Structures are given as C-alpha cells and as structure tokens.
Amino acid sequence: MTKYAAKIGLLGLLVWVTLVSPARAKDGYLSVTFTKAGLVGGVGAGRGVLTFEGREYPFTVYGLSLGLALGGAVTHLDGRASYMSKLGDFPGSYRAFGLGGALVGGAGGVQLKNRRGVIITLQGPRAGLEFSANLSRVRFALD
C-alpha cells in the first residue's frame, strides 16, 4: 500500500509542477547612443530607447569608469535587458565591465547588472579614437 501511495504522490507532484508555471522574467530591447571621453578614468552620457512589453520608453544613461581609458568615442549600442519582471526593474545603478576600442571605427560591448538582477548586454560599433578596459558604474533613468 505504501508503494501505491508513493506513486500517487509522485504523480500528483508531477501534475502540479506541469500545470503551475512560475512567474517568468521578461526581456526588453535597448538601443542607445553613448558619448564618452577619458584618460585613466572616463565619463559619459547618452540617450536611448527601451522596448518592453510592446511599448517604447525613452531613457537617459550616464556613468563613470575607472581603469584604462584613453581617448573619446561615440558608440551606438544595441542589446537586451534580461530578467525584468516589470518596467520598474530597469532604472537605477548598474555595475559593468567593458572592453572595446576604436581607431576611427571599431567595436565595443558591455554587460551590466543591477541589484534587482537585471542584466543588460550591449554591443555595437564605435567611432573615434579610444581603447578601454574598465569597471564602470552606470545609471539609467526613464524620461
């Protein structure tokens, strides 16, 4: 009888796990143009658009970096904001590690994470004269 009860219990657990879906995190898509200048440290600002749940939300981004940064560049980045459950998870302070370079033209990428667990991954071309490898603190604010 106990084997039969255990099988019924496991079957019930399997049905419950299958039918009950956990809250799912959603992705947003970003497009941002960022201007940066630096020597040892860097400072930059930019504007962009977050597309989330079918709507577009303009935002401002600004930040500072410490590490190796030399020159200045204008970067247009596109990417994804992952692990968002609501729009309010997006704005705020992010920490990042970035690597990239440009000699008239080049490429760059960065991955950022905030305390709510949102991860932003961006990549794209750069124009200017710059090489950078640094740790950054970046702030996103919805307009």
PyRosetta script that sets phi, psi and omega in degrees:
from pyrosetta import init, pose_from_sequence

init()
pose = pose_from_sequence("MTKYAAKIGLLGLLVWVTLVSPARAKDGYLSVTFTKAGLVGGVGAGRGVLTFEGREYPFTVYGLSLGLALGGAVTHLDGRASYMSKLGDFPGSYRAFGLGGALVGGAGGVQLKNRRGVIITLQGPRAGLEFSANLSRVRFALD")
pose.set_psi(1, -36.2)
pose.set_omega(1, -179.2)
pose.set_phi(2, -69.2)
pose.set_psi(2, -33.0)
pose.set_omega(2, 176.1)
pose.set_phi(3, -65.3)
pose.set_psi(3, -40.1)
pose.set_omega(3, 179.3)
pose.set_phi(4, -64.9)
pose.set_psi(4, -42.2)
pose.set_omega(4, 179.3)
pose.set_phi(5, -66.3)
pose.set_psi(5, -38.6)
pose.set_omega(5, 178.8)
pose.set_phi(6, -65.3)
pose.set_psi(6, -40.9)
pose.set_omega(6, 179.6)
pose.set_phi(7, -65.8)
pose.set_psi(7, -41.7)
pose.set_omega(7, 177.7)
pose.set_phi(8, -62.7)
pose.set_psi(8, -42.9)
pose.set_omega(8, 179.2)
pose.set_phi(9, -62.2)
pose.set_psi(9, -44.1)
pose.set_omega(9, 178.7)
pose.set_phi(10, -65.7)
pose.set_psi(10, -39.7)
pose.set_omega(10, 177.6)
pose.set_phi(11, -63.3)
pose.set_psi(11, -43.5)
pose.set_omega(11, 177.5)
pose.set_phi(12, -61.4)
pose.set_psi(12, -41.8)
pose.set_omega(12, 178.4)
pose.set_phi(13, -63.4)
pose.set_psi(13, -42.4)
pose.set_omega(13, 178.7)
pose.set_phi(14, -62.2)
pose.set_psi(14, -43.9)
pose.set_omega(14, 178.8)
pose.set_phi(15, -64.1)
pose.set_psi(15, -43.3)
pose.set_omega(15, -179.9)
pose.set_phi(16, -62.7)
pose.set_psi(16, -44.9)
pose.set_omega(16, -179.7)
pose.set_phi(17, -64.4)
pose.set_psi(17, -37.0)
pose.set_omega(17, -179.2)
pose.set_phi(18, -71.0)
pose.set_psi(18, -41.1)
pose.set_omega(18, -175.0)
pose.set_phi(19, -83.8)
pose.set_psi(19, -29.8)
pose.set_omega(19, -178.8)
pose.set_phi(20, -93.0)
pose.set_psi(20, 113.4)
pose.set_omega(20, 179.8)
pose.set_phi(21, -99.5)
pose.set_psi(21, 134.3)
pose.set_omega(21, 178.7)
pose.set_phi(22, -70.5)
pose.set_psi(22, 161.2)
pose.set_omega(22, 175.8)
pose.set_phi(23, -60.4)
pose.set_psi(23, 131.1)
pose.set_omega(23, -176.0)
pose.set_phi(24, -103.8)
pose.set_psi(24, 136.8)
pose.set_omega(24, 175.8)
pose.set_phi(25, -74.8)
pose.set_psi(25, 149.3)
pose.set_omega(25, -178.3)
pose.set_phi(26, -112.7)
pose.set_psi(26, 158.9)
pose.set_omega(26, 176.9)
pose.set_phi(27, -105.7)
pose.set_psi(27, 148.2)
pose.set_omega(27, 170.5)
pose.set_phi(28, -119.1)
pose.set_psi(28, 160.8)
pose.set_omega(28, -179.8)
pose.set_phi(29, -121.0)
pose.set_psi(29, 137.1)
pose.set_omega(29, -174.2)
pose.set_phi(30, -120.6)
pose.set_psi(30, 150.1)
pose.set_omega(30, 169.6)
pose.set_phi(31, -138.2)
pose.set_psi(31, 124.0)
pose.set_omega(31, -174.9)
pose.set_phi(32, -142.7)
pose.set_psi(32, 142.4)
pose.set_omega(32, 172.2)
pose.set_phi(33, -112.2)
pose.set_psi(33, 125.9)
pose.set_omega(33, -171.4)
pose.set_phi(34, -127.6)
pose.set_psi(34, 131.4)
pose.set_omega(34, 176.4)
pose.set_phi(35, -110.0)
pose.set_psi(35, 131.8)
pose.set_omega(35, -174.0)
pose.set_phi(36, -139.2)
pose.set_psi(36, 144.1)
pose.set_omega(36, 173.5)
pose.set_phi(37, -140.1)
pose.set_psi(37, 146.5)
pose.set_omega(37, 179.8)
pose.set_phi(38, -174.3)
pose.set_psi(38, 161.5)
pose.set_omega(38, 172.6)
pose.set_phi(39, -149.2)
pose.set_psi(39, 110.2)
pose.set_omega(39, -171.1)
pose.set_phi(40, 73.6)
pose.set_psi(40, -60.3)
pose.set_omega(40, 173.1)
pose.set_phi(41, -111.0)
pose.set_psi(41, 168.5)
pose.set_omega(41, -179.3)
pose.set_phi(42, -141.0)
pose.set_psi(42, 159.9)
pose.set_omega(42, 176.6)
pose.set_phi(43, -139.9)
pose.set_psi(43, 144.6)
pose.set_omega(43, -178.7)
pose.set_phi(44, -158.9)
pose.set_psi(44, 167.8)
pose.set_omega(44, 178.7)
pose.set_phi(45, -152.2)
pose.set_psi(45, 159.3)
pose.set_omega(45, 178.8)
pose.set_phi(46, -166.8)
pose.set_psi(46, 177.8)
pose.set_omega(46, 178.9)
pose.set_phi(47, -133.9)
pose.set_psi(47, 152.4)
pose.set_omega(47, 179.2)
pose.set_phi(48, -162.0)
pose.set_psi(48, -173.2)
pose.set_omega(48, -179.7)
pose.set_phi(49, -133.7)
pose.set_psi(49, 131.0)
pose.set_omega(49, 173.5)
pose.set_phi(50, -102.7)
pose.set_psi(50, 126.5)
pose.set_omega(50, 173.5)
pose.set_phi(51, -102.9)
pose.set_psi(51, 117.7)
pose.set_omega(51, -175.8)
pose.set_phi(52, -141.9)
pose.set_psi(52, 127.5)
pose.set_omega(52, -179.6)
pose.set_phi(53, 52.0)
pose.set_psi(53, 42.0)
pose.set_omega(53, 175.3)
pose.set_phi(54, 79.9)
pose.set_psi(54, 2.4)
pose.set_omega(54, 179.5)
pose.set_phi(55, -119.4)
pose.set_psi(55, 154.5)
pose.set_omega(55, 178.4)
pose.set_phi(56, -105.9)
pose.set_psi(56, 133.3)
pose.set_omega(56, -178.7)
pose.set_phi(57, -125.1)
pose.set_psi(57, 113.1)
pose.set_omega(57, 176.1)
pose.set_phi(58, -69.9)
pose.set_psi(58, 147.9)
pose.set_omega(58, 178.9)
pose.set_phi(59, -144.9)
pose.set_psi(59, 163.0)
pose.set_omega(59, 173.8)
pose.set_phi(60, -115.2)
pose.set_psi(60, 141.6)
pose.set_omega(60, 178.0)
pose.set_phi(61, -129.6)
pose.set_psi(61, 139.2)
pose.set_omega(61, 176.0)
pose.set_phi(62, -149.7)
pose.set_psi(62, 155.9)
pose.set_omega(62, -178.6)
pose.set_phi(63, -174.2)
pose.set_psi(63, 176.4)
pose.set_omega(63, 176.7)
pose.set_phi(64, -132.7)
pose.set_psi(64, 154.8)
pose.set_omega(64, -179.3)
pose.set_phi(65, -135.6)
pose.set_psi(65, 150.2)
pose.set_omega(65, 174.5)
pose.set_phi(66, -125.1)
pose.set_psi(66, 137.5)
pose.set_omega(66, -178.0)
pose.set_phi(67, 143.6)
pose.set_psi(67, -147.1)
pose.set_omega(67, 179.5)
pose.set_phi(68, -96.0)
pose.set_psi(68, 112.3)
pose.set_omega(68, 176.2)
pose.set_phi(69, -141.7)
pose.set_psi(69, 129.7)
pose.set_omega(69, -177.9)
pose.set_phi(70, -141.6)
pose.set_psi(70, 121.1)
pose.set_omega(70, 176.6)
pose.set_phi(71, 106.1)
pose.set_psi(71, -155.7)
pose.set_omega(71, 179.6)
pose.set_phi(72, -152.3)
pose.set_psi(72, 153.2)
pose.set_omega(72, -178.1)
pose.set_phi(73, -157.2)
pose.set_psi(73, 154.8)
pose.set_omega(73, 169.8)
pose.set_phi(74, -109.0)
pose.set_psi(74, 126.2)
pose.set_omega(74, -175.4)
pose.set_phi(75, -123.0)
pose.set_psi(75, 132.0)
pose.set_omega(75, 170.5)
pose.set_phi(76, -108.3)
pose.set_psi(76, 118.9)
pose.set_omega(76, -176.3)
pose.set_phi(77, -118.5)
pose.set_psi(77, 143.9)
pose.set_omega(77, 173.7)
pose.set_phi(78, -125.9)
pose.set_psi(78, 149.7)
pose.set_omega(78, 178.8)
pose.set_phi(79, 179.9)
pose.set_psi(79, -157.7)
pose.set_omega(79, -171.8)
pose.set_phi(80, -132.1)
pose.set_psi(80, 142.2)
pose.set_omega(80, 170.4)
pose.set_phi(81, -107.6)
pose.set_psi(81, 112.3)
pose.set_omega(81, -175.7)
pose.set_phi(82, -104.8)
pose.set_psi(82, 157.0)
pose.set_omega(82, 175.6)
pose.set_phi(83, 69.7)
pose.set_psi(83, 36.2)
pose.set_omega(83, 174.3)
pose.set_phi(84, -97.1)
pose.set_psi(84, 132.2)
pose.set_omega(84, 174.6)
pose.set_phi(85, -102.2)
pose.set_psi(85, -20.3)
pose.set_omega(85, 176.9)
pose.set_phi(86, -153.9)
pose.set_psi(86, 163.3)
pose.set_omega(86, -178.2)
pose.set_phi(87, -57.8)
pose.set_psi(87, -35.2)
pose.set_omega(87, -178.7)
pose.set_phi(88, -64.3)
pose.set_psi(88, -11.6)
pose.set_omega(88, 176.4)
pose.set_phi(89, -76.6)
pose.set_psi(89, -19.9)
pose.set_omega(89, -173.6)
pose.set_phi(90, -75.6)
pose.set_psi(90, -53.2)
pose.set_omega(90, -174.4)
pose.set_phi(91, -67.4)
pose.set_psi(91, 155.4)
pose.set_omega(91, 176.5)
pose.set_phi(92, 131.2)
pose.set_psi(92, -165.8)
pose.set_omega(92, -174.8)
pose.set_phi(93, -94.4)
pose.set_psi(93, 136.5)
pose.set_omega(93, 179.0)
pose.set_phi(94, -125.5)
pose.set_psi(94, 150.0)
pose.set_omega(94, 171.1)
pose.set_phi(95, -107.4)
pose.set_psi(95, 147.1)
pose.set_omega(95, -173.3)
pose.set_phi(96, -146.4)
pose.set_psi(96, 156.2)
pose.set_omega(96, 165.2)
pose.set_phi(97, -123.7)
pose.set_psi(97, 126.9)
pose.set_omega(97, -179.0)
pose.set_phi(98, -128.9)
pose.set_psi(98, 155.9)
pose.set_omega(98, 179.0)
pose.set_phi(99, -146.1)
pose.set_psi(99, 134.4)
pose.set_omega(99, 177.7)
pose.set_phi(100, 178.6)
pose.set_psi(100, 175.5)
pose.set_omega(100, 179.5)
pose.set_phi(101, -163.6)
pose.set_psi(101, 161.2)
pose.set_omega(101, 177.2)
pose.set_phi(102, -153.4)
pose.set_psi(102, 135.0)
pose.set_omega(102, 170.2)
pose.set_phi(103, -129.5)
pose.set_psi(103, 89.3)
pose.set_omega(103, -168.1)
pose.set_phi(104, 74.1)
pose.set_psi(104, -51.9)
pose.set_omega(104, 175.7)
pose.set_phi(105, -143.2)
pose.set_psi(105, 152.3)
pose.set_omega(105, -179.3)
pose.set_phi(106, -171.5)
pose.set_psi(106, -158.6)
pose.set_omega(106, -178.3)
pose.set_phi(107, -138.9)
pose.set_psi(107, 157.9)
pose.set_omega(107, 178.6)
pose.set_phi(108, -153.4)
pose.set_psi(108, 163.0)
pose.set_omega(108, 178.0)
pose.set_phi(109, -158.7)
pose.set_psi(109, 156.7)
pose.set_omega(109, -179.4)
pose.set_phi(110, -153.6)
pose.set_psi(110, 148.8)
pose.set_omega(110, 172.1)
pose.set_phi(111, -125.6)
pose.set_psi(111, 129.0)
pose.set_omega(111, -175.6)
pose.set_phi(112, -122.5)
pose.set_psi(112, 152.1)
pose.set_omega(112, 177.5)
pose.set_phi(113, -142.4)
pose.set_psi(113, 137.1)
pose.set_omega(113, 176.4)
pose.set_phi(114, -107.2)
pose.set_psi(114, 177.5)
pose.set_omega(114, -175.6)
pose.set_phi(115, -72.4)
pose.set_psi(115, -14.7)
pose.set_omega(115, 177.2)
pose.set_phi(116, -86.4)
pose.set_psi(116, -1.1)
pose.set_omega(116, 178.4)
pose.set_phi(117, 91.1)
pose.set_psi(117, 3.2)
pose.set_omega(117, 177.7)
pose.set_phi(118, -72.2)
pose.set_psi(118, 131.6)
pose.set_omega(118, 178.1)
pose.set_phi(119, -115.5)
pose.set_psi(119, 124.0)
pose.set_omega(119, 177.4)
pose.set_phi(120, -107.9)
pose.set_psi(120, 125.9)
pose.set_omega(120, 176.6)
pose.set_phi(121, -118.2)
pose.set_psi(121, 121.1)
pose.set_omega(121, -177.0)
pose.set_phi(122, -128.0)
pose.set_psi(122, 146.8)
pose.set_omega(122, 174.3)
pose.set_phi(123, -153.6)
pose.set_psi(123, 157.3)
pose.set_omega(123, 178.4)
pose.set_phi(124, 166.1)
pose.set_psi(124, 179.5)
pose.set_omega(124, -178.5)
pose.set_phi(125, -77.4)
pose.set_psi(125, 156.8)
pose.set_omega(125, 175.0)
pose.set_phi(126, -125.7)
pose.set_psi(126, 152.8)
pose.set_omega(126, 173.6)
pose.set_phi(127, -130.3)
pose.set_psi(127, 130.3)
pose.set_omega(127, -178.7)
pose.set_phi(128, 138.8)
pose.set_psi(128, -158.1)
pose.set_omega(128, 177.9)
pose.set_phi(129, -128.9)
pose.set_psi(129, 106.1)
pose.set_omega(129, -175.9)
pose.set_phi(130, -160.7)
pose.set_psi(130, 146.8)
pose.set_omega(130, 164.8)
pose.set_phi(131, -134.8)
pose.set_psi(131, 136.3)
pose.set_omega(131, 179.1)
pose.set_phi(132, -147.4)
pose.set_psi(132, 145.4)
pose.set_omega(132, 170.8)
pose.set_phi(133, -148.8)
pose.set_psi(133, 106.9)
pose.set_omega(133, -170.7)
pose.set_phi(134, -156.4)
pose.set_psi(134, 167.0)
pose.set_omega(134, 170.6)
pose.set_phi(135, -100.0)
pose.set_psi(135, 137.7)
pose.set_omega(135, -174.5)
pose.set_phi(136, -132.4)
pose.set_psi(136, 157.4)
pose.set_omega(136, 167.8)
pose.set_phi(137, -121.2)
pose.set_psi(137, 121.3)
pose.set_omega(137, -174.4)
pose.set_phi(138, -124.1)
pose.set_psi(138, 141.5)
pose.set_omega(138, 179.8)
pose.set_phi(139, -121.0)
pose.set_psi(139, 128.7)
pose.set_omega(139, 176.0)
pose.set_phi(140, -107.7)
pose.set_psi(140, 132.7)
pose.set_omega(140, 178.1)
pose.set_phi(141, -132.3)
pose.set_psi(141, 125.8)
pose.set_omega(141, 175.8)
pose.set_phi(142, -69.5)
pose.set_psi(142, 139.7)
pose.set_omega(142, -179.9)
pose.set_phi(143, -80.1)
pose.dump_pdb("model.pdb")
